[in-house]
Amino acid sequence: MKSQAGDAILKAIGKVRGGVTPAHNKLTAEMESVRIAPPAQVVLPMQQHIGAPCVPTVKVGDIVSIGQVIGDSDKYVSAPIHASVSGKVTSLAEVRLANGRMAPAVTIENDGENRLFEGIAPPKVTNRDELLQAVRASGLVGLGGAGFPTHVKLNIPADKNVDTLVVNAAECEPYITVDYRECMENAENILGGVYLLADMLNLKQVVICVEDNKPKAIQVLKEIADHDLDKGNKVRLMTLKSKYPQGAEKMMVLSATGRVVPAGKLPADAGCIVMNVGSVAFVNRYIQTGKPLTSRTVTVSGDCIAQPQNIRVPVGTSVQQIIDACGGFTKDPVKIIAGGPMMGTALIDTEVPLLKSNNAVLAFSASSSVCKPARDCIRCGRCHAACPMGLIPTQIEKFVQLKDAEMLEKCGINVCMECGSCAFSCPSAKPLVQHMRLAKEIVREAGTKK
C-alpha cells in the first residue's frame, strides 16, 4: 500500500547561489516531436564529444548502413561515430564545426534505402562491465549539451563512494523543450533506464529533478518515481524552483543532495552521477534494440523561424537543412545559435553539421532581447550577484584584456560554468561569457608554455 510519506514529492535540499529568471519562451513545449525526411547527405565530424577525436574507419567509395561504425578511437575518453544514413562515403575531409574549429569528417551520400547495419542486435547486459561496454558501443555522449562520453561517466572509480543517480529533467534554458518532450513521449524508456542504471551500478537512490513550471512532466515522472514504492522507494521525484542555471551539474547535485562538488572536481567526488533524462532513456532504448546513437531530437525556435517545432533528425544534418524543414526564416536573423540562448554557440555559417550534443537551433532578429547591443559597464555588480560560483566577471574581463593568466587563475576562472547568468543580468549587455571563454583559453595557453 502506498503511504502518503513515501508518495511525497521532494523539495530541493540545497540552495543554489545567484542565478537568473529569464523568460521561458517554451513555444514548442506541447508540440510532439516529428521525424523529418533524411537529407541527401550527412557530414559526420570525428569530434562530437569531449575527449580524443575518432579516426575514420571507412574510406571514400565504401557503402555503409545506418548504425555502422565509421569512426572510432583507442583512447578511453572518446565515443564511436556511426553512420546516420545508408549510402556511399564521398569525402574524408576537414569541416568547420559550430564553435569555429576544424575537425576531420566523413561525408555520406544518402542512397534513400534507410538500410540498417546487419550487425545491429540488442547487447547482452547482465552486469556493470557489460553495461559499460554496451554504452560505449552505442556512441552515447551527454545529450544535454556537454557531450561527455557516457561510458566514462558511468565507470565509477574504485576510490569514489557513489551512491546517487541524479536524473536531470530540469531543462532550465529558455526555448529548449526536447527533454520535456522526452518525458511526455518516452516515459517507458526513462523508467527502464532509471532502474537499469540503479541496479547495474548498485546505487542506493535515484533523484529525478524537474523544474516546478512543468506540471505535465511532473505527473509523468512521479509515476516513474512511484514505481518502486513497495521495494524500498529508491527512486524519488524532486521539484526545483524554476531558476536558471538549475540544470547545471554542480547546482543539481547541491539541490538534490545538499552535497557540494569541490572546485575542480566532478559530481562523483560528491557521491553522485548526473545524467540528462534523454541520455537515461537512450540507454534503455539501446539495450532493447541495439541501435546506436544516429539521430536526435532538436528544438527549432526563435522569432525568425517560420514553424517552430521539435524535430528528429539524423546526426550530421546541416543546420540549414534543419531550418528549411521548419519553413525557413520569416525575417532576416541577426543571430543563429546551436543550443540555448544562455550557453549555446552563435553560428557564422548555417552549413555546419548537427552534432550528437546539439539540442536546439534558434534564430533571432535584431528586435529580440537576445540581440541587445553592448554598452559600457556601469559597475552595478549584478553580474557578481547572479554568478552561481560567486565570481566577479568584470574583474576577469579586466585581466583578459591584460592577458594575465596568473591573475585569471587567482580570480577562479577555472570554476566558471559559462552558464551566461552574468551576461543575462548585465544591463549593458556586455559579452561576459565570451570573456570567460577567452580567459580559460589564456590560462590554457600559459600552461602549455610552462
N, C-alpha and C positions, 0 to 999 in steps of 0.2 A: 504494500500500500504506500502511496506517495505521501510523505509527510510535508507539511507546509514549510518547515525549516529546510528540508532538503531540496524543496522545489523553488526556493527563493533565488532571485537574480542578484548576483553580487554587485557591489559598488566598488569603485576604484579604491585601492588601499593606499597607494602613494600619491602625493600631489605633485604635479608637474610644474616646474617653474616657467614663468613667461608664457610665450605662445601668443597667437592672434586668432581672431574670429572673422576670416574672410567670408564673403557671401558664397553660399554653397554652389549655386548655379548648376544643380544636378538635373540638367534639362533632359537627359536621356534615361533617367532612373527607371521609369516604367516602360521603357522600350525594350522588348525582348530581343536578344541577340539574333542577328541574321547572318547567314553564311553567304559571302559573295562568290561570284564565279572566279575560279583561279586565273591569274594573269597569264599573258603569253610567255612571260619569262620571269624567273626569280633570280635575285642576286643574294647569295648566302655568304656573308663575311665569316672568316675563320676566327674572328674575335667578337664573340657575343656574350662574354662573361668576364667577370673579374678573374684574373689569373693568366696562365700561359695560353697563347693563341693556339688554335689547332693547325695542323698541316693537312692539305688536301690529300685524300686517299683515292682520288679519281683523276683521270686525265681527259683532255679535250677529245671529244668523239665518243666517250663512254655513254652508254644508255643506262639510266638509273631509274629507280622506282621510289615511290613515296615511302619514307621511313628508312631508306638505305643510308648507312653511314657514308658521308662524303668528306668528312674531316675529323681528325682526332689528334690526341697528344698523349705522350707517355708521362707528362707532368701530372702531379697529384691535383693541383688546383686548376682544373680545366674540365670541360664537358664536351662530348662529341657533338658534331653538327650533322643533321640528317636532311636528305632531300625532301623538300616540301611539295614538289610536284614530280610527276614522272616525265621523262624526256631525255634529251641529249645535252651533255655538257659541252657548252660552246666557248667557254673562256675560263682561264685561270689568271686573274689579273687583280691588281690593287684597285680598291674603290674607296671613295670618301664616305665616312660614317657621319652620323648626326652631330657628333662632337667636333667635327672638322678634321679628325685624324684619318690617316690612310691605313687600310688593312687589306691583306690578301682575301680574295673571294672566289667562289665558284658560281658561275652563271649557268643556269639550266633553261633550255628552251622547252617549253611545255608541249608535250605531244597530244594533250587533251584526253588521254586514256585513263587518267586518275588511277594508275596501276599501283597497287600496294606491293611492297617488297615481300618476296615469298618467305623470307626468314622471320617475319613478324609472328610472334607467338607469346602468350602470357608467360612471364617468368615464374620460376618456382621460388617462392619466398616462404621459408619456414623458420628463419632465424635472422638475427641482426646483420650478419655478414652478407647473407643473400639479399636482404633488403638494400644494403648499401650498394652492392653490385648492380642490382636492378635499377636503382635510382640513377646511378652514374650512366648506365646503358641507355636510359631514357632521354638523356641530354637535358634534364631539368635544371634550370637556374632560377633564382628568385624572380617570380612573376610580378612582384610589386614594384619593380623598377631598379633594384640594386644589381641583379644579375649575378649573385654569388652562387657558385655551383652547390646544389643542394646536398649531394652526397658528402661533401666536405663538412657542411653544417651539421649533418646528422651523425657524422663519425665522432662521437663524443670521446675526447681524450681520457685515458685511464685516470689521470690525476684530477679530473673535473667531476664534481658531485652534482650532476644534472638530474633534477627530479621533476621539472615542469616544462610542458609544451605550452607556449602561448600562441594561439592562433589569431592572427591579425586580420580582422574584418572591419577595421575602423574606417578605412578609405576617407581620410580627412582632407585630401587635396580637393579643391574645387573642380567642378565639371566631371571628373572621372567617376564612372559608375560600373566598371567591369566587375569589381568584387561584389558589389550589391547584386548584380545580375547572376553572378556565380551562386550566391546564396539562394536566390529565387528560383534558379533553373536547375541547379545541380546539387541539391541538398543531400541526395543519397550518396554521392561521391565524397562530399565533405564528411558525412557520418562515417563512411567506410575508412577514409583516410585518417581521421582522428583516432579511431580505435585501433587501426593497424599500427600507426606510429607509436601510440601509447603502449601497446602490447610488445612490439618488437624491440623498442628501446627501453622497456622496463621503467616507464615513467610513473611517478606517483599521482600526478594530477595534470589535467589539461584545463586551461582557462581560455575560452573563446571570447575575444574582446570586440565589441562593436559600439559605435557611437550612438547616443540616445536619440539621434534625429532620423533613425531608420527603423520605424516600428514594425514594418512588414518583415524585414530581415531578422529583427529581434525575435519575432514569433517563430520563424523557421529555425533559427539557431537554438532557441530554447527547447524545441522538440528534440534536437540533436543532443543537447546537454542533459535532458531528462531521460535519455535512452537507457542509462545505466543506474537509475536511482536505486534499484534493488540489488546492485552489485558494487556498492561502496561509494556511489556518487563521485566517481573520479573526475568526470568531465563537468565543468561548470561554466555558465554564461555570465559575463560581466559587461554591464553597460558603462560607457565612459561619457563624460561631459563632452559635448561637441565643441572641440577646440583644437586648432592646428598648432604644433605637429604631433598630435596624439598618436599617430601611427608609426612614428619613428621607433626603432628597436629599443633604444635605451629608455625612451619615455614609456613605452608599453610595458617593459619589464618592471619599471617603477610603479606604474599604475596597477598592474596585475598582481604583483607580489610584494611591493614595498621594498624590494631589493634595489641597490644601486650598482650599476655596472661601472667598475673603476675606469678612470681615464686611460685610454689606450688599450682597453680590454674588450672582450666580446661578451655577449649575453651568457655564454657557457661559464664564464668566470663568476656569474651571479646565479648559477644553477639552472639556467633556462635555455631553451631553444625557441626562437621566434620564427614562425612561418606564416607567409601570406596565405589567406584562405584558398586562393586559386591554386597555389602550389600543393596544399594539402589534398584538394580534390583531384588534382592531376596525378598524384602518387597512386591514389586508389584506381583511377581510370587505367593507368599504365599496368598495374598489377593484374587488372581484369582483362585487358585487351592486348598488351604488349606493343601498342602503337606509341612510338616516341613523340617528343615534342616537335611537331612540324607546323602547327598553326596556333594562333591565339586570338582572343577577343580584344578589340581596342575600342575605346570611346572616341568618336569623331564629333567634335563640337566647337563652339565659339561663334561669335556673331557674324562671321563671314561664311560659315558652312550652310549650304542650301538645305540639306536634310540631315541634321544631327541625329546620330544613332550609334548603337553598339553593333559592330560587325566582326565576324570571324574571318580571318584572312590567313593565307599561308605565310609563314615566316619568309622574309626575302622579297615580299611585295613592296614596290616603291610607294613612298608617301603620296606621290602624285596620283597613282592609281587608286589609292585608298580614298583620297579626296574626290576623285572623279566618281567613284562608286557611291558617294554621298551627294551627288548632284553638283559638285564643283563649288565655286565661290559665288556668293551673291554680290560681293563688293571686294575691292582690292584689299588684301590683307597687308598689314604693316608688320605683323609678327606671326610666324608659324612655329609651333612648339611640339617637340616629341616628348610626351609626358605631360605633367600638370603645370599650371602657371606658376607654382611655387618652386618646384625643384626640377622642372623639365629643361630640355636643351633647345634653345632657339636655333632654327634651321636657316641656312643660307641657300639651300638647294632642296627642292621637293623630290628630286630623283634619288635621294638616299633610301636604302632599303630598311624595312621594318625588322627590328631585332627581336629576339625572344623576350627581352626585358621591357620592351616598349608597350605601355598600357594605354596610351592615348595619342591622338593627333588633334591639336587645337589650332584654330586660326582666328586672329583678332584684327579688327580695323583700328584706325587712328583714334576713333571715338571711344574705344574700350578703355576701361580703367587699368587694364594690363599694360597699356602702351603710354602711360603718363611720361612727359618729358622730364629729364633730370634737371635739378636746380642746385644751388649751393646749400651746403649743410647749415642748419640754423642752431645746432648744438642743443637740441631739445632732449636728447638722451632716450628717446623712445626705442631706438634700436637695441640699446643695452637692456631696457626693461623687457623687451619682447624675446630676447635670446634665451632659449631653454638652458643653455650651458653657462650663462652669466658672462659672456664675452662682451668686450667693448668694440664693436665693429669700426667705429670712427678711428679708434687708436690703431687698429690693424690696418685700416686704409692708409694711415699716415706712414706706417713702416713699410707698406707695399710700395708706396711712392719712393721711399728711400732705399728699397730693396735690401732691407736689414733683416736677414734671415734669423740672426740671433735674437733680436727683439720680438720677431714674429713668434718664435718658439716660446719665449717667455710670456707672451700675451695669450698663449693657449690655442693657437690656430689649429693644432692637430686634433683638438676635440670638437671642432666645428662640424656640424652635420650637413651644412649647406642647405638648411631647411627653407631659407628665404623669409623667415619671420622678421628679420631685421629690415630687409628691403621693403616688405609689405607695410611695415609700420612707419616707414620713413616719409614724412610729409613732403620732402624734397625729391622723392622718387629716385634716390641715388642707387646706382647698380652695385649694392653692397655684396651680393652673393658672388658677383664676378671678382670683386676684390678678395673675397675669401678664397676663391679658387686660385687666383694669382698668387696669393700668399703661400698656399700649400706648394705651388709649383716652385716658388723661390726657395722655400725650405728644402724641397727635394733636390733641386739643382745644387744647393750649397752642400748637401750631404754627399752627393756623388763626387764633389770636388775635394773632399777631405781625404 
